[in-house]
Amino acid sequence: MSTDTASVELVGEETAGNVARAALLAALTGAFAYVSFPNPLSPAPVSLQVLGVFLAGLLLGPVWGGVSMALYLAAGAVGAPVFAGGSAGLAVLWIQPTSGYLWSYPVAAFVVGAIAHGGLRLRDSVPRSVPRLVGAMVVGTAVIYAVGVVVMSFVLDMTLRTAFLAGAAAFIPAEAFKIAAAVGVVRSDQIVAE
């Protein structure tokens, strides 16, 4: 009696690797959320979550960077304590002062990845030009602020100007630190590879 067995590849090896990396960056972003402290100038706390958004776009490219941040939001929505200060649940994503920032993360990671990689495809390595990396993250930050400030303005019944001062201008020093940290991570990866 002879039995023939055939294996069927349900998911390609490259796709499986990309999903694993996206999940890893989503988990890292959740871990970064625990580094959170109140900002006296804003109703939103300062946290390292945006560093995770930057790294997702830079390391995974636009598509998988965006997927990573969508996984992050999904994990938080179903109850994993991955939002700032260990918060979780749909309530955090629905009509809260910080909801807009969170919803912008997949788009911001996509934009950072598209600019850094020069298109929609993930290149084997991230362009290491510091101006390009910084430019990608500045545009990604603008996306986060644009959505976050509008939602904060709506939820807290603030003028856009007041919301901008509390929801964007108050975070510029922290964002500069996160951009520098992301450049350092990406550039150190290049130095090790050489």
SENUBA-571257 format. One record per residue: residue in one letter; x, y, z of N, C-alpha, C, O in turn. Coordinates in Angstrom, 3 decimals. Atoms other than C-alpha are relative to their C-alpha. Example, Ala and Ser with C-alpha at 12.3 -4.5 7.8 and 13.67 -1.06 7.14 Angstrom:
% residues 2
[site "a",[0.890,-1.190,0.000],[12.300,-4.500,7.800],[0.900,1.200,0.000],[1.936,1.181,0.665]];
[site "s",[-0.820,-1.190,-0.060],[13.670,-1.060,7.140],[-0.770,1.090,0.730],[-0.261,2.198,0.899]];
END
This chain:
% residues 194
[site "m",[0.835,-1.160,0.000],[0.000,0.000,0.000],[0.893,1.240,0.000],[1.773,1.401,0.845]];
[site "s",[-0.819,-1.199,0.182],[1.465,3.267,-1.114],[-0.847,1.244,0.267],[-1.991,1.346,-0.177]];
[site "t",[0.700,-1.278,-0.224],[0.491,6.700,0.089],[0.882,1.122,-0.518],[2.064,1.220,-0.191]];
[site "d",[-0.708,-1.175,0.502],[1.486,9.812,-1.726],[-0.457,1.206,0.813],[-1.648,1.416,1.041]];
[site "t",[0.344,-1.224,-0.723],[1.633,12.995,0.221],[0.535,1.181,-0.788],[1.619,1.138,-1.368]];
[site "a",[-0.421,-1.233,0.670],[1.829,16.410,-1.235],[-0.143,1.140,0.997],[-1.069,1.182,1.806]];
[site "s",[0.107,-1.158,-0.887],[2.494,19.596,0.562],[-0.547,1.175,-0.800],[-0.242,1.365,-1.977]];
[site "v",[0.607,-1.171,0.612],[0.552,22.688,-0.181],[0.457,1.220,0.788],[0.323,1.275,2.010]];
[site "e",[-0.435,-1.221,-0.654],[1.972,26.079,0.559],[-1.178,0.964,0.018],[-1.555,1.515,-1.016]];
[site "l",[1.158,-0.873,-0.122],[-0.949,28.119,1.893],[0.385,1.468,-0.050],[-0.314,2.290,-0.642]];
[site "v",[-0.494,-1.370,-0.021],[1.036,31.265,2.484],[1.466,-0.047,-0.383],[2.234,-0.844,0.156]];
[site "g",[-1.391,-0.032,0.428],[4.272,32.096,0.754],[0.931,0.374,1.133],[0.536,1.039,2.091]];
[site "e",[-0.997,-0.265,-1.032],[7.430,32.303,2.796],[0.221,1.503,0.191],[0.372,1.969,1.320]];
[site "e",[-0.194,-1.453,-0.096],[7.864,36.008,1.992],[-1.168,0.661,0.731],[-0.965,1.535,1.574]];
[site "t",[1.176,-0.567,-0.667],[4.302,36.816,3.063],[0.009,-0.341,1.485],[-0.278,0.514,2.324]];
[site "a",[-0.052,0.412,-1.410],[4.686,34.836,6.276],[1.028,0.829,0.761],[0.778,1.251,1.890]];
[site "g",[-1.026,-0.822,-0.631],[7.896,36.722,7.051],[-0.469,1.431,0.200],[-0.212,2.033,1.243]];
[site "n",[0.510,-1.371,-0.108],[6.227,40.073,6.358],[-1.062,0.120,1.089],[-1.088,1.104,1.828]];
[site "v",[1.021,-0.008,-1.056],[3.273,39.207,8.604],[0.668,-0.065,1.376],[0.265,0.638,2.303]];
[site "a",[-0.713,0.119,-1.282],[5.668,38.182,11.385],[0.679,1.312,0.364],[0.616,1.737,1.518]];
[site "r",[-0.659,-1.284,-0.274],[7.653,41.427,11.062],[-1.032,1.081,0.341],[-0.801,1.907,1.223]];
[site "a",[1.059,-0.980,-0.292],[4.426,43.476,10.993],[-0.522,-0.202,1.415],[-0.743,0.767,2.141]];
[site "a",[0.472,0.283,-1.360],[3.233,41.742,14.162],[1.043,0.420,1.038],[0.694,0.937,2.100]];
[site "l",[-1.066,-0.391,-0.916],[6.612,42.331,15.808],[0.032,1.515,0.199],[0.164,1.989,1.327]];
[site "l",[-0.004,-1.466,-0.126],[6.526,46.075,15.037],[-1.264,0.493,0.699],[-1.218,1.491,1.418]];
[site "a",[1.225,-0.360,-0.721],[2.908,46.245,16.258],[0.200,-0.224,1.501],[-0.197,0.609,2.316]];
[site "a",[-0.269,0.289,-1.414],[3.991,44.613,19.529],[0.996,1.001,0.584],[0.842,1.434,1.726]];
[site "l",[-0.972,-0.979,-0.465],[6.970,46.958,19.807],[-0.673,1.355,0.238],[-0.372,2.036,1.219]];
[site "t",[0.735,-1.251,-0.182],[4.657,49.950,19.336],[-0.827,-0.058,1.282],[-0.912,0.926,2.018]];
[site "g",[0.745,0.180,-1.247],[2.481,48.562,22.126],[0.900,0.111,1.220],[0.500,0.677,2.237]];
[site "a",[-0.948,-0.121,-1.113],[5.538,48.261,24.368],[0.429,1.452,0.180],[0.576,1.929,1.305]];
[site "f",[-0.360,-1.422,-0.071],[6.528,51.838,23.496],[-1.097,0.825,0.678],[-0.807,1.853,1.289]];
[site "a",[1.118,-0.739,-0.596],[3.065,52.960,24.666],[0.099,0.067,1.521],[-0.486,0.951,2.145]];
[site "y",[-0.159,-0.008,-1.452],[4.061,52.103,28.232],[0.960,1.085,0.470],[0.972,1.444,1.647]];
[site "v",[-0.843,-1.146,-0.322],[6.668,54.855,28.105],[-0.855,1.219,-0.289],[-0.821,1.775,-1.386]];
[site "s",[1.001,-1.049,0.173],[4.054,57.524,28.634],[-0.048,0.854,1.256],[-0.032,0.347,2.378]];
[site "f",[0.141,-0.901,-1.140],[3.805,60.581,30.817],[-0.820,1.207,-0.416],[-0.847,1.571,-1.592]];
[site "p",[0.868,-1.139,0.326],[1.448,63.550,31.035],[0.796,1.172,-0.573],[1.927,1.442,-0.169]];
[site "n",[-0.563,-1.231,0.548],[2.189,66.622,28.980],[-0.812,1.143,0.612],[-2.012,1.242,0.352]];
[site "p",[0.768,-1.053,-0.671],[1.226,69.677,31.063],[-0.648,0.992,-0.973],[-1.547,1.739,-0.589]];
[site "l",[0.542,-0.925,0.990],[0.485,71.601,27.863],[-1.095,-0.619,-0.861],[-1.628,0.037,-1.756]];
[site "s",[0.929,0.697,0.891],[-1.878,69.013,26.380],[-0.834,-1.035,0.747],[-0.400,-1.569,1.768]];
[site "p",[0.775,1.104,-0.579],[-4.692,66.590,27.192],[0.520,-1.367,-0.461],[0.126,-2.394,0.093]];
[site "a",[-0.587,1.255,0.489],[-2.717,63.944,25.248],[1.349,-0.213,0.678],[2.110,0.739,0.850]];
[site "p",[-1.286,0.252,-0.641],[0.224,62.242,26.955],[1.125,-0.079,-1.036],[0.876,-0.259,-2.228]];
[site "v",[-1.173,0.250,0.832],[3.741,62.048,25.554],[0.294,-1.486,0.135],[0.381,-2.006,1.247]];
[site "s",[-0.366,1.418,-0.046],[4.554,58.462,24.611],[0.935,-0.293,-1.169],[1.135,0.544,-2.049]];
[site "l",[-0.911,0.400,1.077],[6.959,56.583,22.374],[-0.704,-0.735,-1.141],[-0.038,-1.264,-2.031]];
[site "q",[0.728,0.714,1.043],[4.197,55.094,20.201],[0.399,0.447,-1.404],[0.546,-0.383,-2.301]];
[site "v",[-0.312,-0.513,1.334],[5.081,57.347,17.270],[1.346,-0.525,-0.475],[1.548,-0.663,-1.682]];
[site "l",[-1.256,0.629,0.398],[8.611,55.896,17.300],[-0.288,-1.339,-0.667],[0.363,-1.691,-1.651]];
[site "g",[0.404,1.261,0.631],[6.962,52.553,16.520],[-0.582,0.218,-1.382],[-0.326,-0.569,-2.293]];
[site "v",[0.564,-0.333,1.311],[5.033,54.166,13.658],[1.130,0.280,-0.990],[1.124,-0.230,-2.110]];
[site "f",[-1.135,-0.323,0.868],[8.270,55.586,12.224],[0.764,-1.257,-0.397],[1.059,-1.466,-1.574]];
[site "l",[-0.780,1.207,0.284],[10.133,52.288,12.527],[-0.771,-0.962,-0.901],[-0.178,-1.616,-1.759]];
[site "a",[0.804,0.872,0.864],[7.252,50.363,10.948],[0.115,0.447,-1.456],[0.353,-0.377,-2.338]];
[site "g",[-0.099,-0.500,1.367],[7.302,52.594,7.871],[1.393,-0.160,-0.570],[1.547,-0.556,-1.726]];
[site "l",[-1.377,0.065,0.485],[11.096,52.675,7.613],[0.474,-1.425,-0.233],[1.116,-1.708,-1.244]];
[site "l",[-0.520,1.364,0.070],[11.780,48.990,8.232],[-0.863,-0.946,-0.819],[-0.351,-1.905,-1.397]];
[site "l",[0.902,0.918,0.700],[8.707,47.381,6.654],[-0.496,0.538,-1.326],[-1.096,-0.204,-2.104]];
[site "g",[0.503,-0.603,1.227],[7.942,49.784,3.830],[-1.438,0.459,0.176],[-2.030,0.274,1.239]];
[site "p",[1.326,-0.604,-0.144],[4.615,51.451,3.099],[-1.117,-1.005,0.274],[-1.924,-0.796,1.180]];
[site "v",[1.123,0.938,-0.124],[2.318,48.442,2.740],[0.054,-0.736,1.332],[-0.911,-0.705,2.095]];
[site "w",[-0.082,0.786,-1.228],[3.563,46.263,5.587],[0.134,0.884,1.239],[-0.259,0.471,2.330]];
[site "g",[-0.005,-0.950,-1.107],[4.251,49.306,7.784],[-1.422,0.387,0.377],[-1.767,0.433,1.558]];
[site "g",[1.411,-0.316,-0.246],[0.585,50.289,7.390],[-0.745,-1.177,0.607],[-1.560,-1.008,1.514]];
[site "v",[0.630,1.212,-0.546],[-0.502,46.697,8.032],[0.394,-0.171,1.471],[-0.437,-0.533,2.303]];
[site "s",[-0.467,0.132,-1.373],[1.610,46.653,11.182],[-0.789,0.901,0.944],[-1.197,0.474,2.025]];
[site "m",[0.738,-0.919,-0.864],[-0.126,49.706,12.580],[-1.488,-0.344,0.048],[-2.143,-0.081,1.057]];
[site "a",[1.386,0.487,-0.039],[-3.545,48.297,11.605],[-0.110,-1.159,0.995],[-1.090,-1.252,1.733]];
[site "l",[-0.027,1.092,-0.983],[-2.627,45.165,13.604],[0.075,0.565,1.419],[-0.578,0.060,2.333]];
[site "y",[-0.124,-0.657,-1.305],[-1.639,47.419,16.498],[-1.355,0.519,0.474],[-1.751,0.289,1.616]];
[site "l",[1.325,-0.516,-0.360],[-5.034,49.164,16.439],[-0.974,-1.135,0.292],[-1.762,-1.048,1.234]];
[site "a",[0.900,1.137,-0.206],[-6.860,45.837,16.144],[0.267,-0.656,1.357],[-0.668,-1.013,2.075]];
[site "a",[-0.346,0.601,-1.294],[-4.970,44.427,19.139],[-0.544,0.847,1.148],[-1.108,0.315,2.104]];
[site "g",[0.523,-0.882,-1.044],[-5.869,47.458,21.237],[-1.508,0.004,0.051],[-2.093,0.068,1.132]];
[site "a",[1.463,-0.018,0.067],[-9.481,47.413,20.059],[-0.610,-1.222,0.675],[-1.667,-1.120,1.297]];
[site "v",[0.556,1.219,-0.601],[-9.987,43.809,21.220],[0.415,-0.197,1.451],[0.072,-1.205,2.069]];
[site "g",[-0.274,0.053,-1.429],[-8.551,44.532,24.648],[1.440,-0.155,0.423],[1.725,-0.132,1.620]];
[site "a",[-1.407,0.068,-0.402],[-4.780,44.150,24.537],[0.420,1.382,0.499],[0.141,2.380,-0.165]];
[site "p",[-0.351,-1.312,-0.573],[-3.355,46.925,26.746],[1.209,0.629,-0.692],[2.293,0.712,-0.114]];
[site "v",[-1.116,-0.487,0.814],[-1.229,48.481,23.993],[-0.051,1.492,-0.303],[0.831,2.008,-0.989]];
[site "f",[0.063,-1.435,0.232],[-2.349,52.106,23.951],[0.698,0.721,1.158],[1.087,0.088,2.141]];
[site "a",[-0.768,-0.785,-0.978],[-0.728,54.903,25.973],[-0.399,-0.335,1.428],[-1.579,-0.347,1.780]];
[site "g",[0.236,0.307,-1.405],[-0.352,53.989,29.616],[-0.647,-1.339,0.246],[-1.130,-1.583,1.352]];
[site "g",[0.617,1.317,-0.161],[-1.650,50.444,29.030],[-1.496,-0.018,-0.180],[-2.152,-0.983,0.212]];
[site "s",[1.449,-0.008,0.234],[-5.153,51.484,28.030],[-0.340,-0.887,-1.205],[0.533,-1.242,-1.997]];
[site "a",[0.437,0.899,1.067],[-7.204,49.352,25.640],[-1.490,0.166,-0.224],[-2.181,0.828,0.550]];
[site "g",[1.428,0.063,0.269],[-10.603,48.844,24.079],[-0.466,0.975,-1.056],[0.232,1.923,-1.417]];
[site "l",[0.587,-0.848,1.035],[-12.858,50.406,21.503],[-0.231,1.428,0.487],[-0.195,2.361,-0.315]];
[site "a",[0.253,-1.344,-0.518],[-13.577,53.366,23.796],[1.184,0.929,-0.238],[0.998,2.127,-0.452]];
[site "v",[-1.191,-0.819,0.234],[-9.986,54.571,23.359],[0.037,0.479,-1.449],[0.525,1.570,-1.742]];
[site "l",[-0.009,-0.346,1.423],[-10.456,54.572,19.594],[-1.214,0.828,-0.417],[-1.238,1.392,-1.511]];
[site "w",[1.248,-0.644,0.403],[-13.915,56.116,19.639],[-0.217,1.313,0.746],[-0.484,1.307,1.947]];
[site "i",[0.314,-1.342,-0.498],[-14.338,59.857,20.203],[0.683,0.324,1.337],[0.025,0.720,2.299]];
[site "q",[-0.827,-0.423,-1.124],[-11.546,60.435,22.708],[0.954,1.081,-0.514],[1.170,1.163,-1.723]];
[site "p",[-0.919,-1.033,0.475],[-9.100,63.374,22.583],[1.186,-0.558,-0.789],[1.735,0.129,-1.651]];
[site "t",[-1.159,0.587,0.685],[-6.360,60.996,21.397],[-0.378,-0.951,-1.137],[0.511,-1.514,-1.776]];
[site "s",[0.430,0.960,1.029],[-8.438,58.895,18.966],[0.575,0.300,-1.374],[0.991,-0.613,-2.088]];
[site "g",[-0.494,-0.362,1.327],[-7.342,60.809,15.895],[1.453,-0.367,-0.206],[1.847,-0.788,-1.294]];
[site "y",[-1.408,0.374,0.110],[-3.688,60.228,16.618],[0.118,-1.494,-0.311],[0.847,-1.899,-1.216]];
[site "l",[-0.064,1.448,0.205],[-4.237,56.482,16.868],[-0.461,-0.395,-1.400],[0.195,-1.198,-2.064]];
[site "w",[0.519,0.357,1.326],[-6.331,56.282,13.694],[0.949,0.413,-1.114],[0.926,-0.175,-2.195]];
[site "s",[-0.933,-0.459,1.038],[-3.629,58.138,11.788],[1.219,-0.905,-0.146],[1.924,-0.817,-1.151]];
[site "y",[-1.231,0.797,0.025],[-0.916,55.581,12.577],[0.178,-0.858,-1.246],[1.270,-0.839,-1.814]];
[site "p",[-0.224,0.781,1.234],[-1.512,53.190,9.631],[0.325,0.887,-1.200],[1.187,0.547,-2.012]];
[site "v",[-0.246,-0.904,1.128],[-1.625,56.107,7.192],[1.395,0.611,0.125],[2.126,0.696,-0.862]];
[site "a",[-1.317,-0.604,-0.208],[1.455,57.743,8.721],[1.119,-0.998,-0.291],[2.111,-0.639,-0.925]];
[site "a",[-1.019,1.022,0.287],[3.451,54.483,8.591],[0.107,-0.235,-1.507],[1.207,-0.390,-2.038]];
[site "f",[0.009,0.157,1.455],[2.403,54.066,4.944],[0.757,1.159,-0.658],[1.597,0.938,-1.530]];
[site "v",[-0.634,-1.192,0.586],[3.498,57.637,4.113],[1.502,0.000,0.276],[2.290,0.265,-0.631]];
[site "v",[-1.422,0.051,-0.341],[6.829,57.294,5.957],[0.698,-1.041,-0.870],[1.769,-0.782,-1.417]];
[site "g",[-0.599,1.056,0.817],[7.520,54.026,4.145],[0.082,0.364,-1.468],[1.090,0.091,-2.120]];
[site "a",[0.017,-0.371,1.419],[6.530,55.380,0.728],[1.072,1.037,-0.307],[1.730,0.958,-1.345]];
[site "i",[-1.021,-1.029,0.237],[8.803,58.409,1.067],[1.397,-0.590,0.177],[2.279,-0.366,-0.652]];
[site "a",[-1.329,0.559,-0.270],[11.729,56.509,2.591],[0.431,-0.995,-1.070],[1.608,-1.053,-1.425]];
[site "h",[-0.330,1.029,0.989],[11.549,53.707,0.018],[-0.211,0.471,-1.435],[0.070,-0.265,-2.381]];
[site "g",[0.165,-0.551,1.344],[10.683,55.944,-2.921],[-1.094,-0.675,-0.802],[-0.983,-0.772,-2.024]];
[site "g",[1.110,0.640,0.696],[7.440,54.166,-3.775],[-0.686,-1.015,0.881],[-0.494,-1.043,2.096]];
[site "l",[0.805,0.962,-0.756],[5.147,51.355,-2.768],[0.721,-1.306,0.305],[0.274,-2.078,1.153]];
[site "r",[-0.722,1.260,-0.215],[7.681,48.542,-2.919],[1.007,0.127,1.129],[1.662,1.157,1.283]];
[site "l",[-1.016,0.071,-1.038],[9.817,47.542,0.033],[1.317,-0.343,-0.682],[1.440,-1.376,-1.340]];
[site "r",[-1.323,0.279,0.556],[13.408,47.773,-1.045],[0.773,-0.840,0.993],[0.429,-0.894,2.174]];
[site "d",[-0.802,0.832,-0.894],[16.026,45.446,0.364],[0.564,0.782,1.173],[0.721,0.247,2.271]];
[site "s",[-0.492,-0.812,-1.107],[17.384,48.302,2.407],[-0.637,1.384,-0.078],[-0.997,1.866,-1.152]];
[site "v",[0.563,-1.343,-0.083],[16.059,51.632,3.546],[1.051,0.980,-0.512],[2.225,0.856,-0.163]];
[site "p",[-0.963,-1.035,0.372],[17.676,54.619,1.841],[0.544,0.649,1.270],[-0.220,1.031,2.155]];
[site "r",[-0.620,-0.455,-1.242],[20.139,55.841,4.435],[0.301,1.497,0.012],[0.940,1.994,0.939]];
[site "s",[-0.199,-1.439,0.026],[20.193,59.480,3.421],[-0.765,0.615,1.165],[-1.987,0.494,1.248]];
[site "v",[0.640,-0.593,-1.175],[19.505,61.340,6.651],[-1.086,0.999,-0.402],[-2.173,0.961,0.175]];
[site "p",[1.088,-0.918,0.369],[17.580,64.159,4.907],[-1.261,-0.722,-0.491],[-2.376,-0.288,-0.199]];
[site "r",[1.168,0.746,0.475],[15.322,61.601,3.204],[-0.735,-0.658,1.162],[-1.964,-0.625,1.223]];
[site "l",[0.623,0.637,-1.165],[14.713,59.712,6.448],[-0.737,1.033,0.851],[-1.886,0.819,1.237]];
[site "v",[0.616,-1.044,-0.815],[14.017,62.895,8.401],[-1.220,0.569,-0.718],[-2.264,0.776,-0.100]];
[site "g",[1.133,-0.522,0.766],[11.792,64.239,5.616],[-1.197,-0.931,0.045],[-2.333,-0.482,0.198]];
[site "a",[1.084,0.982,-0.057],[9.764,61.012,5.582],[-0.717,0.063,1.342],[-1.946,0.022,1.399]];
[site "m",[0.613,-0.021,-1.331],[9.204,61.196,9.329],[-0.670,1.330,0.312],[-1.660,1.361,1.042]];
[site "v",[0.661,-1.296,-0.196],[8.390,64.915,9.300],[-1.369,-0.018,-0.687],[-2.355,0.462,-0.129]];
[site "v",[1.297,0.093,0.691],[5.670,64.247,6.708],[-0.930,-0.948,0.758],[-2.121,-0.669,0.893]];
[site "g",[0.813,0.913,-0.811],[4.464,61.264,8.774],[-0.526,0.667,1.256],[-1.671,0.444,1.648]];
[site "t",[0.431,-0.754,-1.182],[4.336,63.499,11.843],[-1.118,0.965,-0.364],[-2.083,1.115,0.386]];
[site "a",[1.048,-0.933,0.451],[2.298,66.052,9.878],[-1.327,-0.729,-0.190],[-2.383,-0.186,0.133]];
[site "v",[1.225,0.797,0.164],[-0.208,63.304,9.003],[-0.615,-0.285,1.372],[-1.820,-0.125,1.567]];
[site "i",[0.490,0.311,-1.349],[-0.478,62.287,12.663],[-0.620,1.237,0.643],[-1.709,1.170,1.212]];
[site "y",[0.513,-1.238,-0.596],[-0.916,65.880,13.810],[-1.278,0.467,-0.686],[-2.210,0.912,-0.017]];
[site "a",[1.182,-0.481,0.725],[-3.429,66.734,11.089],[-1.254,-0.717,0.481],[-2.260,-0.079,0.793]];
[site "v",[1.168,0.773,-0.430],[-5.790,63.928,12.060],[-0.224,0.181,1.500],[-1.355,0.387,1.941]];
[site "g",[0.125,-0.105,-1.454],[-5.067,64.136,15.792],[-0.553,1.335,0.459],[-1.400,1.386,1.352]];
[site "v",[0.448,-1.337,-0.393],[-5.597,67.885,16.043],[-1.466,0.221,-0.364],[-2.217,0.799,0.421]];
[site "v",[1.400,-0.176,0.411],[-8.873,67.829,14.094],[-0.933,-0.758,0.947],[-1.953,-0.219,1.377]];
[site "v",[0.850,0.784,-0.905],[-10.311,65.053,16.267],[0.014,0.613,1.398],[-1.035,0.717,2.033]];
[site "m",[-0.069,-0.632,-1.318],[-9.057,66.706,19.470],[-0.860,1.263,0.039],[-1.560,1.508,1.021]];
[site "s",[0.799,-1.218,0.089],[-10.665,69.979,18.368],[-1.487,-0.314,0.098],[-2.234,0.368,0.798]];
[site "f",[1.407,0.411,0.003],[-13.973,68.214,17.754],[-0.430,-0.530,1.369],[-1.454,-0.108,1.905]];
[site "v",[0.376,0.657,-1.253],[-14.005,66.112,20.937],[-0.010,0.980,1.174],[-0.903,0.928,2.019]];
[site "l",[-0.111,-0.924,-1.132],[-12.923,68.898,23.294],[-0.609,1.364,-0.285],[-0.496,2.282,0.528]];
[site "d",[0.643,-1.252,0.394],[-14.819,71.649,21.460],[0.974,1.182,0.096],[0.685,2.208,0.712]];
[site "m",[-1.035,-1.036,0.046],[-11.647,73.682,20.876],[0.047,0.595,-1.393],[-0.422,-0.013,-2.355]];
[site "t",[-0.285,-0.515,1.338],[-10.752,75.973,18.039],[1.167,-0.809,-0.564],[1.927,-1.417,0.189]];
[site "l",[-1.122,0.716,0.609],[-8.326,74.443,15.567],[1.336,0.575,0.470],[2.301,-0.165,0.656]];
[site "r",[-1.240,-0.630,-0.459],[-5.696,76.947,16.684],[0.369,-0.507,1.397],[1.515,-0.884,1.640]];
[site "t",[-0.251,0.475,-1.360],[-6.038,75.959,20.347],[0.370,-1.479,-0.012],[1.280,-1.905,0.699]];
[site "a",[-0.305,1.428,0.107],[-6.076,72.270,19.412],[1.395,-0.219,-0.586],[2.107,-1.132,-0.169]];
[site "f",[-1.348,0.128,0.568],[-2.944,72.757,17.296],[1.059,0.279,1.063],[2.045,-0.450,1.167]];
[site "l",[-0.980,-0.327,-1.041],[-1.107,74.412,20.184],[0.098,-1.116,1.037],[1.193,-1.470,1.473]];
[site "a",[0.009,1.051,-1.026],[-2.181,71.687,22.645],[0.334,-1.381,-0.561],[0.908,-2.219,0.134]];
[site "g",[-0.134,1.349,0.551],[-2.077,68.726,20.273],[1.131,-0.208,-0.974],[1.375,-1.338,-1.397]];
[site "a",[-1.120,0.147,0.928],[0.877,69.434,18.001],[1.223,0.771,0.501],[2.278,0.183,0.737]];
[site "a",[-1.146,-0.826,-0.392],[3.102,72.338,19.055],[0.599,-0.465,1.327],[1.814,-0.399,1.517]];
[site "a",[-0.480,0.446,-1.313],[3.344,70.963,22.602],[0.855,-1.266,-0.087],[1.525,-1.630,0.879]];
[site "f",[-0.714,1.275,0.145],[4.890,67.747,21.211],[1.234,0.086,-0.886],[1.925,-0.917,-1.067]];
[site "i",[-1.107,-0.106,0.956],[7.525,69.106,18.816],[1.333,-0.462,0.581],[2.049,-1.193,-0.104]];
[site "p",[-1.273,0.509,-0.530],[10.511,68.516,21.151],[0.024,-1.532,0.110],[1.035,-2.163,-0.199]];
[site "a",[0.062,1.462,-0.119],[9.376,64.939,21.812],[0.086,-0.662,-1.373],[0.741,-1.693,-1.524]];
[site "e",[-0.047,0.571,1.352],[8.854,64.289,18.091],[1.405,0.091,-0.577],[1.849,-0.822,-1.274]];
[site "a",[-1.388,-0.128,0.481],[12.345,65.593,17.314],[0.862,-1.116,0.592],[1.705,-1.686,-0.102]];
[site "f",[-0.730,1.099,-0.644],[13.728,63.070,19.818],[-0.321,-1.331,-0.680],[0.583,-2.125,-0.938]];
[site "k",[0.403,1.264,0.626],[11.721,60.223,18.218],[0.573,-0.123,-1.410],[0.992,-1.205,-1.822]];
[site "i",[-0.583,0.014,1.349],[12.895,61.184,14.730],[1.490,-0.321,0.090],[1.997,-1.143,-0.674]];
[site "a",[-1.434,0.267,-0.164],[16.520,61.244,15.913],[0.238,-1.459,0.394],[1.167,-2.093,-0.107]];
[site "a",[-0.148,1.399,-0.421],[16.075,57.856,17.618],[-0.225,-0.953,-1.172],[0.522,-1.918,-1.336]];
[site "a",[0.275,0.863,1.158],[14.551,56.302,14.473],[1.137,0.054,-1.006],[1.530,-0.979,-1.549]];
[site "v",[-1.155,-0.116,0.903],[17.381,57.664,12.307],[1.167,-0.799,0.567],[1.850,-1.511,-0.170]];
[site "g",[-1.081,0.755,-0.628],[19.859,56.224,14.797],[-0.167,-1.500,-0.155],[0.799,-2.207,-0.440]];
[site "v",[0.258,1.441,0.148],[18.214,52.790,14.681],[0.255,-0.444,-1.441],[0.925,-1.450,-1.676]];
[site "v",[-0.134,0.385,1.405],[18.075,52.699,10.891],[1.450,0.126,-0.456],[1.953,-0.746,-1.165]];
[site "r",[-1.404,-0.193,0.399],[21.593,54.074,10.426],[0.906,-1.008,0.685],[1.881,-1.452,0.078]];
[site "s",[-0.835,0.993,-0.675],[23.051,51.697,13.020],[-0.153,-1.358,-0.670],[0.800,-2.135,-0.727]];
[site "d",[0.230,1.239,0.740],[21.480,48.811,11.106],[0.880,-0.030,-1.252],[1.415,-1.082,-1.604]];
[site "q",[-0.834,-0.076,1.195],[23.345,49.978,7.999],[1.478,-0.195,0.361],[2.203,-0.887,-0.354]];
[site "i",[-1.398,0.116,-0.406],[26.664,50.269,9.859],[0.320,-1.445,0.321],[1.382,-1.940,-0.058]];
[site "v",[-0.216,1.410,-0.340],[26.292,46.719,11.218],[0.047,-0.834,-1.273],[0.856,-1.757,-1.369]];
[site "a",[0.055,0.771,1.239],[25.426,45.419,7.716],[1.277,0.170,-0.827],[1.675,-0.741,-1.553]];
[site "e",[-1.232,-0.248,0.763],[28.566,46.991,6.237],[1.138,-0.630,0.710],[2.276,-0.548,0.247]];
END
